[in-house]
Amino acid sequence: MFHCILLLTITVAQNQIQVNGGLVQMRDIEFADADEDQGLSRALLMDVVFPTEAEEALPAVLFLHGGGWFGGKRQDGLKAIQMVALGGYFAASIDYRLAEEGGFPAAVHDCKAAIKFLRLNSDALGIDPTKIGIFGVSAGGHLAALVGFSAGDQYLDGSINGDDISTQVTCIASISGAVMPQLADGRGKQVYEAWALQDQATELERTLPEYYLDDEDPPIYLLCGEDDRVCPVKDTNTFVQILKSKNVKYDIDIVPNQGHRITEPSAFLGLLEFLDTHLGGNAQSSFKEYLNKKDTSGRGRK
């Protein structure tokens, strides 16, 4: 079936639409309306990529950009969602409020509003509401873990797009993620606390993924650069010990000779395998094929 999202009234006017290589890319789809939610100063948008054809409802994946809670934008996730969509996913990169627009828990509410949006519109979007994953990079990795582990927490679920829609996800992935930001040194810790503790009544522990862990949580995949100095491997390993103590399933890959920004394409094959295992797509094989074609075409050049 061809996805009829192009005709949906839920999209904003005059979306930018591109069709290329078997994928549809759409920009500026509104998933949270400032007119309907007084806490928002602007509409929140997502950019999406999905196959032009699918025989059944697609699993969905949300990407959360990085930027230290103070920067970054949804457009930073275009390559990531294209990589995933190639494997038969509906993939979206979303806005969330940055620190200047509101500290914790505003960004968490926004990410969960996107999950609710997918569920509320699953038929029109052609997605399977029981197969939704979330992944993010750096600060987005922190948010992905926080969002994924706190489903059902009334305070963090928020009311945007309704307070009776599940924010449960099937799996979580964190790339160079700040999963234990309280352990950051110097400026890194200051930046985190400037976002997390804008409201003086906030308890720091409530802003940490580990606070919400229990043995019913979805599995998480952790991808780390061996030489990452922003979110060091030692902190991620500490988080792994907490996951073990809570009986939460996890996978971890540590990539040699890579820092906070992981630039080796093949390093993401483990991430794609994890998503495929839990959501049922074929992103790993599709990306392998893409890399092989790219490598072959490169060899032919002089």
KOLRO-951505 format. One line per 10 residues: number of its first residue (from 1); their letters; for each residue x negated, y, z negated of N, C-alpha, C. Coordinates in Angstrom, 3 decimals. Each point is the difference from the previous one (the first is absolute). Layout:
residues N
NUM) a) X/Y/Z/X/Y/Z/X/Y/Z ~ ...
END
This chain:
residues 302
1) mfhcilllti) -0.844/-1.194/0.000/0.844/1.194/0.000/-0.873/1.236/0.000 ~ 0.402/1.004/0.711/-0.724/1.267/0.010/0.487/0.852/-1.155 ~ -0.931/0.512/-0.773/0.390/0.807/-1.156/0.677/1.282/0.458 ~ 1.170/0.233/-0.542/0.791/1.165/0.402/-0.275/1.214/-0.871 ~ -1.124/-0.003/-0.683/-0.331/1.129/-0.860/-0.064/1.305/0.773 ~ -0.279/-0.089/1.289/-0.098/1.213/0.807/1.303/0.782/0.009 ~ 1.102/-0.674/-0.268/1.308/0.634/0.080/0.579/0.323/-1.366 ~ -0.750/-0.292/-1.064/0.565/0.136/-1.328/0.254/1.448/-0.379 ~ 1.122/0.230/-0.640/0.295/1.349/-0.479/-0.774/0.328/-1.267 ~ -0.641/-0.996/-0.629/-0.761/0.274/-1.211/-1.316/0.684/0.315
11) tvaqnqiqvn) -0.401/0.013/1.243/-1.239/0.678/0.356/0.259/1.485/0.186 ~ -1.038/0.787/-0.190/0.149/1.436/0.201/0.011/0.297/1.486 ~ 0.434/1.182/0.341/0.133/0.361/1.409/-1.352/0.054/0.689 ~ -0.003/-0.395/1.261/-1.161/0.140/0.875/-1.246/-0.665/-0.576 ~ 0.177/-1.248/-0.479/-1.166/-0.759/-0.448/-0.985/-0.176/1.141 ~ -1.248/-0.038/-0.348/-1.014/-0.338/0.983/-0.041/-1.518/0.124 ~ 0.225/-0.496/1.205/0.084/-1.437/0.237/-0.997/-0.379/1.076 ~ -0.763/-1.056/-0.283/-0.923/-0.538/0.986/0.189/-1.506/0.058 ~ -0.085/-0.550/1.215/0.047/-1.443/0.193/-1.265/-0.387/0.750 ~ -0.798/-0.863/-0.633/-1.284/-0.344/0.609/-0.461/-1.359/-0.521
21) gglvqmrdie) -0.432/-0.859/0.918/-0.557/-1.284/-0.399/0.942/-0.869/-0.791 ~ 1.290/0.058/0.306/0.979/-0.816/-0.702/0.423/0.535/-1.346 ~ -0.411/1.229/-0.328/0.364/0.601/-1.271/0.748/1.308/0.220 ~ 0.979/0.250/-0.849/0.686/1.288/-0.054/-0.561/0.778/-1.188 ~ -0.364/1.235/0.247/-0.461/0.869/-1.079/0.938/1.193/-0.101 ~ 0.532/0.223/-1.200/0.890/1.135/-0.239/-0.533/0.822/-1.167 ~ 0.141/1.318/0.133/-0.479/0.903/-1.037/1.162/0.784/-0.610 ~ -0.227/0.440/-1.224/0.886/0.960/-0.662/1.387/-0.554/-0.284 ~ 0.085/-1.240/-0.456/1.276/-0.561/-0.438/0.214/0.398/-1.464 ~ 1.085/0.649/-0.258/0.282/0.495/-1.351/0.545/-1.129/-0.869
31) fadadedqgl) -0.664/-0.233/-1.142/0.504/-1.027/-0.917/0.462/0.567/-1.342 ~ -0.233/1.282/-0.228/0.505/0.642/-1.208/0.342/1.446/0.327 ~ 1.204/0.391/-0.340/0.555/1.288/0.404/-0.061/0.991/-1.158 ~ -0.668/1.128/0.217/-0.121/1.011/-1.054/1.347/0.608/-0.349 ~ 0.913/0.054/0.947/1.320/0.564/-0.274/0.809/-0.895/-0.935 ~ -0.276/-1.294/0.049/0.747/-0.941/-0.838/-0.682/-0.236/-1.344 ~ -1.292/0.250/-0.087/-0.723/-0.199/-1.251/-0.647/1.317/-0.418 ~ 0.476/0.555/-1.075/-0.448/1.323/-0.425/-1.452/0.007/-0.472 ~ -0.567/-1.170/-0.281/-1.376/-0.047/-0.440/-1.001/0.145/1.123 ~ 0.467/-0.108/1.247/-0.889/0.087/1.151/0.017/1.401/0.588
41) srallmdvvf) -1.179/0.529/0.297/-0.076/1.312/0.638/-0.020/-0.118/1.518 ~ -0.180/-1.222/0.504/-0.031/-0.244/1.441/0.456/-1.424/0.270 ~ 0.415/-0.237/1.221/0.344/-1.359/0.396/-1.258/-0.859/0.043 ~ 0.147/-1.272/-0.311/-1.100/-0.955/0.096/0.183/-0.833/1.266 ~ -1.106/-0.175/0.732/0.054/-0.632/1.312/-0.885/-1.241/0.041 ~ 0.302/-0.877/0.949/-0.871/-1.129/0.277/-0.238/-0.109/1.496 ~ -1.172/-0.496/0.360/-0.309/-0.378/1.376/0.024/-1.519/0.052 ~ 0.583/-0.564/1.061/0.166/-1.448/0.058/-0.510/-0.551/1.320 ~ -0.438/-1.253/-0.050/-0.414/-0.737/1.185/0.598/-1.399/-0.104 ~ 0.529/-0.510/1.103/0.604/-1.334/-0.015/0.013/-0.552/1.419
51) pteaeealpa) 0.119/-1.311/0.167/0.018/-0.602/1.338/1.235/0.421/0.791 ~ -0.168/0.102/1.297/1.138/0.348/0.851/1.034/-1.121/0.025 ~ -0.447/-1.232/-0.212/0.914/-1.131/0.034/-0.243/-0.900/-1.202 ~ 1.080/-0.539/-0.533/-0.099/-0.953/-1.107/1.228/-0.903/0.045 ~ -0.195/-1.269/-0.288/1.093/-0.967/0.052/0.787/-0.038/-1.298 ~ -0.567/0.538/-1.070/0.677/0.004/-1.297/-0.445/1.214/-0.793 ~ 0.647/0.189/-1.147/-0.338/1.148/-0.840/-1.471/-0.054/-0.395 ~ -0.638/1.162/0.022/-1.436/0.084/-0.263/-0.295/0.208/-1.485 ~ -1.105/-0.564/-0.487/-0.481/0.427/-1.317/-0.481/1.445/0.090 ~ 0.049/0.704/-1.109/-0.379/1.421/-0.015/-1.160/0.233/-0.964
61) vlflhgggwf) -0.850/0.956/0.361/-1.128/0.359/-0.842/-0.101/1.516/-0.076 ~ -0.167/0.521/-1.212/-0.210/1.432/-0.215/-1.468/0.265/-0.293 ~ -0.545/1.052/0.617/-1.380/0.408/-0.249/-0.011/1.328/-0.749 ~ -0.858/0.074/-1.037/-0.155/1.214/-0.803/-1.408/0.545/0.196 ~ -0.095/1.213/0.509/-1.298/0.597/0.302/-0.775/0.324/-1.269 ~ -1.297/0.213/0.177/-0.850/0.431/-1.094/-0.148/1.516/-0.014 ~ -0.931/0.470/-0.837/-0.227/1.439/-0.101/-0.080/0.494/-1.422 ~ -0.184/-0.911/-0.950/-0.204/0.425/-1.379/1.197/0.655/-0.642 ~ 1.221/-0.374/0.394/1.245/0.539/-0.555/0.206/1.485/0.314 ~ -1.025/0.671/0.506/0.079/1.427/0.311/-0.020/0.269/1.503
71) ggkrqdglka) -0.361/-0.984/0.817/-0.140/0.223/1.432/0.449/-1.208/0.794 ~ -0.318/0.022/1.288/0.410/-1.064/0.902/1.377/0.256/0.583 ~ 0.318/-0.768/1.036/1.293/0.153/0.673/0.387/-1.319/0.646 ~ 1.290/-0.136/0.283/0.487/-1.273/0.532/-0.640/-0.334/1.342 ~ -0.360/1.017/0.782/-0.602/-0.244/1.317/-1.339/-0.735/-0.113 ~ -0.614/0.035/-1.188/-1.259/-0.715/-0.200/0.183/-1.510/0.128 ~ 1.225/-0.460/-0.100/0.252/-1.437/0.020/0.348/-0.576/1.355 ~ -0.118/0.786/1.079/0.450/-0.472/1.312/-0.725/-1.269/0.435 ~ -1.321/-0.022/-0.094/-0.743/-1.191/0.433/0.366/-1.215/-0.846 ~ 0.207/0.224/-1.287/0.339/-1.112/-0.892/1.344/-0.616/0.371
81) iqmvalggyf) 0.997/0.837/0.266/1.313/-0.569/0.310/0.040/-0.584/1.405 ~ -0.801/0.537/0.910/-0.098/-0.620/1.324/-0.603/-1.391/-0.114 ~ -1.032/-0.142/-0.809/-0.663/-1.286/-0.207/0.996/-1.043/-0.511 ~ 0.852/0.403/-0.924/0.961/-0.926/-0.581/1.149/-0.288/0.973 ~ 0.497/1.045/0.668/1.145/-0.161/0.903/-0.306/-0.948/1.148 ~ -1.252/-0.055/0.431/-0.395/-0.929/1.063/0.369/-1.432/-0.342 ~ 0.055/-0.302/-1.284/0.303/-1.357/-0.448/1.455/-0.252/-0.297 ~ 0.893/0.837/0.540/1.430/-0.248/-0.164/0.591/0.566/-1.267 ~ -0.417/1.200/-0.361/0.522/0.685/-1.182/0.617/1.344/0.377 ~ 0.936/0.423/-0.810/0.451/1.387/-0.019/-0.888/0.702/-1.029
91) aasidyrlae) -0.884/0.861/0.450/-0.997/0.609/-0.883/0.208/1.503/-0.057 ~ -0.057/0.562/-1.198/0.272/1.420/-0.196/-1.061/0.628/-0.887 ~ -0.424/1.198/0.352/-0.865/0.823/-0.840/0.823/1.180/-0.484 ~ -0.014/0.261/-1.298/0.978/0.920/-0.572/-0.625/1.225/-0.671 ~ 0.812/1.050/-0.077/-0.294/1.145/-0.864/0.212/-0.399/-1.454 ~ -0.763/0.608/-0.882/0.362/0.050/-1.414/-0.520/1.319/-0.553 ~ 0.645/0.482/-1.046/-0.382/1.299/-0.539/-1.404/-0.056/-0.617 ~ -0.809/0.975/0.385/-1.341/0.119/-0.549/0.039/0.786/-1.309 ~ -1.149/0.099/-0.656/-0.046/0.570/-1.345/0.560/1.416/-0.069 ~ -0.238/0.802/1.041/0.484/1.382/-0.034/1.525/0.081/0.065
101) eggfpaavhd) 0.630/-1.072/0.489/1.462/-0.038/0.084/0.625/-0.677/-1.212 ~ -0.814/-0.621/-0.807/0.506/-0.701/-1.174/-0.909/-1.166/-0.360 ~ -0.343/-0.114/-1.266/-0.838/-1.103/-0.440/0.809/-1.262/-0.218 ~ -0.562/-0.923/-0.741/0.703/-1.230/-0.346/1.318/0.346/-0.670 ~ 1.115/-0.672/0.363/0.122/-1.138/0.909/0.544/0.357/1.384 ~ -0.127/1.248/0.438/0.636/0.418/1.254/-0.413/-0.882/1.184 ~ -1.301/-0.247/0.161/-0.469/-0.803/1.127/0.544/-1.422/-0.068 ~ 0.115/-0.526/-1.218/0.541/-1.349/-0.177/1.463/-0.037/0.436 ~ 0.761/0.994/-0.415/1.406/0.088/0.423/0.118/0.033/1.522 ~ -0.908/0.736/0.650/0.061/0.140/1.455/-0.270/-1.329/0.695
111) ckaaikflrl) -1.006/-0.719/-0.474/-0.321/-1.296/0.603/1.143/-0.986/-0.190 ~ 0.610/0.031/-1.160/1.128/-0.897/-0.253/1.230/0.427/0.799 ~ 0.133/1.307/0.246/1.094/0.465/0.862/-0.139/-0.561/1.404 ~ -1.239/-0.147/0.480/-0.224/-0.583/1.324/0.402/-1.468/0.033 ~ -0.288/-0.733/-1.073/0.435/-1.397/-0.087/1.522/-0.081/0.034 ~ 0.658/0.871/-0.764/1.471/0.021/-0.007/0.545/0.325/1.386 ~ -0.644/0.937/0.690/0.419/0.377/1.346/-0.036/-1.210/0.926 ~ -1.061/-0.766/-0.064/-0.100/-1.192/0.846/1.125/-0.984/-0.312 ~ 0.284/-0.193/-1.264/1.064/-0.946/-0.371/1.370/0.523/0.426 ~ 0.233/1.265/-0.232/1.306/0.571/0.347/0.266/-0.043/1.498
121) nsdalgidpt) -1.047/0.069/0.807/0.135/0.074/1.453/-0.581/-1.226/0.711 ~ -0.098/-1.107/-0.723/-0.687/-1.174/0.542/0.659/-0.522/1.278 ~ 1.326/-0.012/0.062/0.668/-0.489/1.214/-0.319/0.887/1.194 ~ 0.106/1.304/-0.193/-0.256/0.922/1.106/-1.464/-0.012/0.421 ~ -0.888/-0.210/-0.959/-1.430/-0.002/0.294/-0.483/-1.341/0.524 ~ 0.814/-1.026/-0.135/-0.404/-1.320/0.469/-1.041/-0.652/-0.882 ~ 0.086/0.233/-1.318/-0.983/-0.571/-0.915/0.672/-0.928/-1.011 ~ -0.813/-0.865/-0.573/0.464/-0.934/-1.025/-0.190/0.649/-1.370 ~ 1.075/0.341/-0.704/-0.135/0.719/-1.272/-0.609/-0.848/-1.107 ~ -0.125/-1.304/0.219/-0.619/-0.872/-0.997/-1.502/-0.139/0.212
131) kigifgvsag) -0.514/0.609/1.069/-1.427/-0.099/0.309/-0.579/1.396/0.225 ~ -0.294/0.673/-1.107/-0.588/1.338/0.047/-1.296/-0.018/-0.796 ~ -1.092/0.387/0.644/-1.287/0.105/-0.663/-0.448/1.443/-0.081 ~ -0.989/0.260/-0.841/-0.512/1.361/-0.151/-1.517/-0.064/-0.151 ~ -0.696/0.904/0.710/-1.447/0.060/-0.168/-0.467/1.440/0.130 ~ -1.151/0.265/-0.591/-0.516/1.357/0.015/-1.496/0.011/-0.182 ~ -0.592/1.159/0.262/-1.451/0.158/-0.082/-0.341/1.056/-1.043 ~ -0.997/-0.275/-0.827/-0.506/0.936/-0.999/1.120/0.406/-0.973 ~ 0.363/1.283/-0.077/1.116/0.393/-0.862/1.285/-0.689/0.437 ~ 0.136/-0.242/1.306/1.152/-0.746/0.493/0.000/-1.439/-0.474
141) ghlaalvgfs) -1.205/-0.565/-0.230/-0.091/-1.336/-0.568/0.473/-0.034/-1.446 ~ -0.310/1.059/-0.737/0.532/0.126/-1.363/1.517/0.068/0.023 ~ 0.540/0.844/0.889/1.448/0.148/0.075/0.681/-1.293/0.450 ~ -0.620/-0.707/0.950/0.589/-1.260/0.468/0.128/-0.984/-1.157 ~ -1.061/-0.108/-0.816/0.051/-0.906/-1.144/1.014/0.468/-1.039 ~ 0.011/1.299/-0.257/0.932/0.548/-0.983/1.443/-0.203/0.442 ~ 0.280/0.263/1.262/1.343/-0.183/0.548/0.390/-1.483/-0.006 ~ -0.925/-0.843/0.466/0.323/-1.416/0.144/0.212/-0.721/-1.309 ~ -0.705/0.407/-1.051/0.104/-0.688/-1.280/1.106/0.557/-0.896 ~ 0.599/1.117/0.364/0.959/0.650/-0.904/1.439/-0.064/0.484
151) agdqyldgsi) 0.303/-0.898/0.931/1.386/-0.117/0.478/0.938/-0.262/-1.174 ~ 1.097/0.731/-0.027/0.977/-0.170/-1.068/-0.212/0.928/-1.175 ~ -1.136/0.694/-0.044/-0.216/0.994/-1.043/0.795/1.249/0.367 ~ 0.994/0.319/-0.793/0.936/1.075/0.361/-0.691/1.340/0.180 ~ -0.983/0.274/-0.847/-0.695/1.286/0.071/-0.780/0.127/1.296 ~ -0.680/-1.067/0.416/-0.819/0.071/1.204/0.801/-0.259/1.269 ~ 1.072/-0.768/-0.079/0.814/-0.228/1.197/0.613/1.298/0.506 ~ 0.347/0.898/-0.900/0.557/1.291/0.394/1.385/-0.126/0.602 ~ 0.542/1.143/0.412/1.367/0.034/0.523/0.082/0.357/1.477 ~ -1.140/0.326/0.641/0.047/0.353/1.417/0.464/-1.209/0.808
161) ngddistqvt) 0.976/0.197/0.848/0.628/-1.066/0.795/0.773/-1.001/-0.851 ~ 0.397/0.433/-1.191/0.853/-0.839/-0.841/-0.761/-0.638/-1.136 ~ 0.706/-0.229/-1.097/-0.638/-0.619/-1.160/0.406/-1.450/-0.185 ~ 0.700/-0.574/1.005/0.434/-1.385/-0.110/-0.540/-0.868/1.137 ~ -1.041/0.489/0.700/-0.631/-0.744/1.086/-1.332/-0.536/-0.489 ~ -0.244/-1.285/0.219/-1.224/-0.624/-0.485/-1.237/0.600/0.653 ~ -1.052/0.178/-0.800/-1.296/0.438/0.518/-1.016/-1.149/-0.014 ~ 0.495/-1.212/-0.147/-0.868/-1.177/-0.017/-0.708/-0.174/1.340 ~ -1.275/-0.373/-0.044/-0.739/-0.332/1.208/-0.492/-1.437/-0.095 ~ -0.318/-0.569/1.154/-0.439/-1.389/0.064/-1.478/-0.141/-0.321
171) ciasisgavm) -0.785/0.986/0.404/-1.440/-0.062/-0.250/-0.584/1.408/0.035 ~ -1.211/0.127/-0.551/-0.692/1.281/-0.159/-1.428/-0.171/0.496 ~ -0.540/1.031/0.612/-1.421/-0.021/0.345/-0.619/1.364/-0.264 ~ -1.236/-0.028/-0.466/-0.721/1.219/-0.354/-1.362/-0.024/0.681 ~ -0.285/1.026/0.790/-1.273/0.127/0.708/-0.823/1.083/-0.687 ~ -1.162/-0.371/-0.502/-0.837/0.976/-0.732/0.844/0.751/-1.020 ~ 0.867/-0.724/-0.672/1.026/0.628/-0.818/-0.460/0.398/-1.392 ~ 0.566/1.084/-0.486/-0.271/0.478/-1.357/0.932/-0.726/-0.960 ~ -0.195/-1.310/-0.135/0.921/-0.796/-0.815/-0.230/0.209/-1.492 ~ -1.184/0.523/-0.367/-0.258/0.351/-1.395/-0.592/1.410/-0.062
181) pqladgrgkq) 0.781/0.994/0.376/-0.539/1.364/0.110/-0.453/0.591/-1.318 ~ 0.484/-0.553/-1.094/-0.420/0.509/-1.305/-1.469/-0.278/-0.280 ~ -0.605/-0.910/0.784/-1.417/-0.326/-0.187/-0.919/0.843/0.870 ~ 0.573/0.872/0.824/-0.821/0.843/0.875/-0.898/0.910/-0.827 ~ -1.119/0.388/0.596/-0.945/0.884/-0.672/0.183/1.447/0.454 ~ -0.308/0.921/-0.884/-0.111/1.408/0.368/1.186/0.559/0.745 ~ -0.294/0.510/1.222/1.019/0.689/0.793/1.148/-0.920/0.362 ~ -0.298/-1.260/0.283/1.054/-0.934/0.360/1.046/-0.129/-1.093 ~ -0.444/-0.098/-1.225/0.935/-0.104/-1.120/0.787/1.290/-0.176 ~ -0.676/1.135/0.177/0.672/1.295/-0.123/1.111/0.149/1.038
191) vyeawalqdq) -0.293/-0.405/1.230/0.995/0.095/1.071/1.205/-0.869/-0.322 ~ -0.280/-1.220/-0.444/1.121/-0.898/-0.320/0.873/0.569/-1.112 ~ -0.628/0.443/-1.054/0.781/0.500/-1.128/0.730/1.289/0.348 ~ -0.567/0.796/0.911/0.691/1.219/0.442/1.301/-0.342/0.706 ~ 0.005/-1.134/0.704/1.254/-0.463/0.636/0.898/-0.692/-1.017 ~ -0.571/-0.916/-0.755/0.792/-0.877/-0.859/0.630/0.720/-1.179 ~ -0.680/1.020/-0.532/0.428/0.613/-1.252/0.467/1.441/0.168 ~ 0.552/0.317/1.179/0.564/1.341/0.178/1.084/0.274/-1.031 ~ 0.825/-1.009/-0.244/0.992/0.092/-1.068/-0.684/-0.448/-1.287 ~ -0.137/0.903/-0.951/-0.739/-0.300/-1.219/0.645/-1.101/-0.829
201) atelertlpe) 1.264/-0.296/0.293/0.682/-1.066/-0.743/-0.326/-1.390/0.545 ~ -0.666/-0.056/1.152/-0.315/-1.276/0.621/-1.081/-0.730/-0.777 ~ 0.214/-1.283/-0.236/-1.022/-0.851/-0.595/-0.826/-0.593/1.129 ~ -1.315/0.118/-0.061/-0.871/-0.434/1.088/0.229/-1.457/0.368 ~ 0.251/-0.840/-0.980/0.171/-1.423/0.293/1.172/-0.268/0.936 ~ 1.011/0.867/-0.015/1.152/-0.188/0.871/-0.337/0.252/1.466 ~ -1.142/0.638/0.264/-0.409/0.306/1.370/-0.901/-1.085/0.591 ~ -0.246/-1.066/-0.757/-0.946/-1.037/0.396/0.721/-1.276/0.429 ~ -0.410/-0.612/1.087/0.654/-1.242/0.444/0.018/-1.087/-1.065 ~ -1.073/-0.115/-0.782/-0.094/-1.087/-0.970/1.110/0.050/-1.050
211) yylddedppi) 0.548/1.184/-0.243/1.029/0.165/-1.032/1.250/-0.821/0.331 ~ 0.260/-0.233/1.279/1.253/-0.607/0.437/-0.133/-1.485/0.347 ~ -1.181/-0.568/-0.192/-0.241/-1.361/0.444/0.759/-1.036/-0.825 ~ 0.543/-0.994/0.697/0.502/-1.209/-0.648/-0.046/-1.138/1.011 ~ 0.289/-1.204/-0.448/-0.202/-1.170/0.852/1.049/-0.157/1.106 ~ 0.951/0.928/0.077/0.980/-0.033/1.087/-0.351/0.984/1.113 ~ -1.131/0.664/-0.106/-0.393/1.000/0.987/-0.430/-0.645/1.314 ~ 0.123/0.745/1.105/-0.454/-0.511/1.295/-1.524/-0.092/0.049 ~ -0.539/-0.804/0.907/-1.453/-0.124/0.133/-0.615/1.278/0.562 ~ -1.279/0.186/-0.315/-0.721/1.174/0.482/-1.308/-0.428/0.657
221) yllcgeddrv) -0.360/0.711/1.055/-1.270/-0.209/0.694/-0.860/1.239/-0.223 ~ -1.274/-0.218/-0.345/-0.922/1.091/-0.299/-1.184/-0.077/0.954 ~ -0.194/1.052/0.786/-1.107/0.083/0.949/-0.953/1.090/-0.469 ~ -1.264/-0.354/-0.203/-0.963/0.939/-0.571/-1.283/0.025/0.816 ~ -0.594/1.170/0.133/-1.341/0.116/0.544/-1.017/-0.223/-1.111 ~ -0.981/-0.829/0.273/-0.997/-0.337/-1.019/-0.694/1.239/-0.550 ~ -0.177/1.015/0.842/-0.742/1.193/-0.398/0.905/1.197/-0.301 ~ 1.256/-0.270/-0.286/0.959/1.071/-0.280/-0.371/0.689/-1.318 ~ -0.266/1.296/0.070/-0.332/0.762/-1.201/1.192/0.804/-0.518 ~ 1.050/0.082/0.801/1.200/0.733/-0.421/0.894/-0.897/-0.842
231) cpvkdtntfv) 0.253/-1.195/0.501/0.781/-1.007/-0.724/-0.862/-1.260/-0.095 ~ -0.917/-0.049/-0.943/-1.009/-1.057/-0.039/0.587/-1.401/-0.158 ~ -0.720/-0.974/0.554/0.424/-1.396/-0.085/0.132/-0.444/-1.453 ~ -0.866/0.502/-0.867/0.062/-0.412/-1.408/1.349/0.348/-0.622 ~ 0.595/1.117/0.420/1.315/0.371/-0.527/1.082/-0.941/0.538 ~ -0.121/-0.344/1.281/0.964/-0.934/0.583/-0.118/-1.369/-0.655 ~ -1.215/-0.433/-0.304/-0.181/-1.278/-0.681/0.605/0.020/-1.400 ~ -0.075/1.144/-0.654/0.658/0.138/-1.305/1.518/-0.150/0.155 ~ 0.528/0.602/1.068/1.436/-0.118/0.276/0.369/-1.456/0.273 ~ -0.848/-0.713/0.702/0.247/-1.418/0.291/0.125/-0.799/-1.294
241) qilksknvky) -0.823/0.302/-0.988/0.096/-0.710/-1.271/1.356/0.243/-0.672 ~ 0.517/1.211/0.149/1.321/0.307/-0.562/1.078/-0.761/0.773 ~ -0.123/-0.045/1.329/0.945/-0.778/0.798/0.018/-1.457/-0.452 ~ -1.166/-0.563/-0.222/-0.093/-1.389/-0.462/0.716/-0.185/-1.329 ~ -0.208/0.947/-0.913/0.595/-0.119/-1.333/1.519/0.080/0.042 ~ 0.535/0.647/1.062/1.451/0.150/0.144/0.588/-1.022/0.968 ~ -0.843/-0.904/0.489/0.438/-1.043/0.949/0.596/0.579/1.275 ~ -0.602/1.100/0.474/0.401/0.602/1.270/-0.929/-0.526/1.095 ~ 0.565/-0.490/1.086/-0.802/-0.554/1.088/-0.720/1.121/0.750 ~ -1.228/-0.285/0.421/-0.793/1.015/0.683/-0.983/-0.666/0.957
251) didivpnqgh) -0.475/0.782/0.960/-1.140/-0.342/0.848/-0.910/1.219/0.011 ~ -1.304/-0.226/0.039/-0.940/1.112/0.050/-1.082/-0.296/1.024 ~ -0.308/0.987/0.818/-1.099/-0.069/0.964/-0.938/1.173/-0.252 ~ -1.278/-0.294/-0.152/-1.018/1.034/-0.177/-0.879/-0.012/1.240 ~ -0.020/1.124/0.705/-0.669/0.070/1.298/-1.421/0.535/-0.170 ~ -1.009/-0.785/0.406/-1.387/0.474/-0.133/-0.278/1.221/0.877 ~ -0.898/0.832/-0.454/-0.505/1.140/0.778/1.101/0.986/0.404 ~ 1.027/0.093/-0.805/1.079/0.950/0.256/0.238/0.818/-1.266 ~ 0.322/1.281/0.199/0.276/0.879/-1.115/1.494/0.193/-0.203 ~ 0.370/1.187/-0.466/1.418/0.278/-0.263/0.813/-0.048/1.295
261) ritepsaflg) -0.598/0.471/1.077/0.670/-0.052/1.304/-0.507/-1.239/0.738 ~ 0.859/-0.971/0.133/-0.375/-1.254/0.644/0.197/0.160/1.502 ~ -1.100/-0.056/0.730/0.031/0.301/1.432/-0.137/-1.236/0.878 ~ -0.313/-1.150/-0.574/-0.157/-1.221/0.782/1.380/-0.605/0.277 ~ 0.463/-0.009/1.268/1.357/-0.472/0.301/0.292/-1.410/-0.497 ~ -0.972/-0.908/0.127/0.245/-1.387/-0.388/0.240/-0.147/-1.501 ~ -0.366/1.014/-0.778/0.221/-0.057/-1.442/1.482/-0.038/-0.357 ~ 0.863/0.380/0.934/1.435/0.078/-0.280/0.743/-1.289/0.358 ~ -0.716/-1.002/0.500/0.659/-1.255/0.366/0.580/-0.704/-1.227 ~ -0.680/0.092/-1.127/0.527/-0.595/-1.222/1.284/0.663/-0.458
271) llefldthlg) 0.049/1.321/0.117/1.222/0.750/-0.322/1.162/-0.473/0.861 ~ -0.250/-0.141/1.300/1.066/-0.401/0.918/0.444/-1.427/-0.269 ~ -0.948/-0.863/-0.334/0.370/-1.379/-0.352/0.898/-0.013/-1.232 ~ -0.325/0.838/-0.979/0.803/0.096/-1.217/1.427/0.441/0.326 ~ 0.124/1.038/0.818/1.331/0.472/0.381/0.762/-1.086/0.743 ~ -0.656/-0.672/0.932/0.653/-1.062/0.764/0.472/-1.130/-0.902 ~ -0.817/-0.366/-0.966/0.340/-1.094/-0.910/1.277/0.293/-0.766 ~ 0.149/1.243/-0.417/1.124/0.339/-0.876/1.202/0.586/0.741 ~ -0.226/0.519/1.209/1.085/0.660/0.723/0.378/-0.716/1.295 ~ -0.880/-0.855/0.496/0.376/-0.834/1.140/-0.331/0.542/1.367
281) gnaqssfkey) -0.848/1.020/0.103/-0.393/0.505/1.309/-1.208/-0.740/0.551 ~ -0.565/0.542/1.057/-1.214/-0.585/0.579/-1.027/1.093/0.301 ~ -0.178/0.897/-0.964/-0.881/1.148/0.193/-1.460/-0.413/0.095 ~ -0.394/-1.012/-0.768/-1.416/-0.383/0.037/-0.395/-0.514/1.386 ~ 0.789/-0.906/0.570/-0.342/-0.545/1.318/0.073/1.074/1.072 ~ 0.962/0.913/-0.108/0.116/1.076/0.978/-1.201/0.933/-0.072 ~ -0.454/0.290/-1.218/-1.140/0.904/-0.144/-1.295/-0.686/0.428 ~ -0.104/-1.289/-0.272/-1.159/-0.747/0.494/-0.070/0.078/1.519 ~ 1.137/-0.192/0.647/0.052/0.071/1.466/-0.399/1.383/0.486 ~ 0.481/1.024/-0.686/-0.356/1.375/0.358/-1.502/0.223/-0.134
291) lnkkdtsgrg) -0.591/-0.471/-1.099/-1.429/0.183/-0.207/-0.819/-0.759/1.036 ~ 0.451/-1.199/0.366/-0.702/-0.785/1.014/0.022/0.694/1.357 ~ 1.152/0.562/0.354/0.112/0.722/1.270/-0.888/1.236/-0.013 ~ -0.013/0.688/-1.119/-0.820/1.206/-0.118/-1.476/-0.353/0.112 ~ -0.389/-1.118/-0.630/-1.389/-0.430/0.039/-0.395/-0.418/1.413 ~ 0.900/-0.726/0.674/-0.283/-0.446/1.371/-0.138/1.184/0.956 ~ 0.912/0.966/-0.120/-0.060/1.159/0.893/-1.245/0.833/-0.273 ~ -0.452/0.014/-1.255/-1.201/0.752/-0.345/-1.250/-0.606/0.590 ~ -0.029/-1.330/0.057/-1.179/-0.665/0.560/-0.165/0.265/1.485 ~ 1.130/0.255/0.665/-0.061/0.185/1.444/-0.482/1.372/0.407
301) rk) -0.189/0.894/-0.975/-0.416/1.356/0.330/-1.514/0.087/0.085 ~ -0.475/0.926/0.823/-1.439/0.228/0.132/-0.314/1.427/-0.400
END
